[in-house]
């Protein structure tokens, strides 16, 4: 929707509303969803090896078939694992590093005949667009802060942000980008005191700091009562007492073959070369983010919302690249392609020309997005698993897999 309330409408030709839903573990505050425990708990067909670091992918002499995987402990105890199928799921940097470092037979590494491994490194860079005066901008907290969507036994957290309209992107040839609010809580924020006090009361042990938290809550009692009303009645996040209100952006990146992962001369404790990162930010990211920031400032002014003070770097020609930071979602370094000369894995996730070796994760994405890749990673992993079951294993192996899977208890 382009409307976040009945009296606030963005110019739909330039901006649109965008909502983020934040994953969380049921009944555990501030804990994001982690898929690992759900995948291996009670699964009789999953074996986990700890302290078994993969150090080399061993192929035949032609480099066209994976024969084994070398694993090593930190004290250099080496073993081999042989399997019909091996799937690398080590992330956007490590997948590329392992392929490149597996160079005993093939000088350029496994799957790197066309020098494509490690190229097209992308993320969805973040940057500061501007700030609001926290003493005059509570309406910004109310409209663009966190919201709760309640269910029968729990609630989900989401946040209202602002993105570029598709029509404007197409017209001006801009990337996907969106902005959202970050609030830096004050040291005497009563809601932090409230949360700490809840924990102390559950432990039934009052400390000196707990008494200080009680005093802080009492000093801000009207503020706390207002927040409880927002949470319990309106289903919205309580407004915190903040020192800073920041408008932050995320932007996608166009694929660039010179943005890449290579190997350095340094070695880690296992004797493997450490990755060397050349992550490039182009002027298109800068132009997109700058356009987003100025449009938001104009729209807020038109709608009589508190003024957005734009970050200085948006209007300067200096070292603007240092204002973009990575978001820990490296993508694209083993990209998927129909033709071997265009990427590293085929549309089914198999490394071009290497039988038995597959890759899963964001490293196979040909393009990236301005939002987190987790759900797409999970979807692609399920797709690969289904394809392997259908095409790779014998009927007896499929039967054994199905029987083992049926013993796994479904998770709530």
Order of alpha helices (4+ residues) and beta strands (2+ residues): beta-beta-beta-alpha-beta-beta-beta-beta-alpha-beta-alpha-beta-beta-alpha-beta-alpha-alpha-alpha-beta-beta-beta-alpha-beta-beta-alpha-alpha
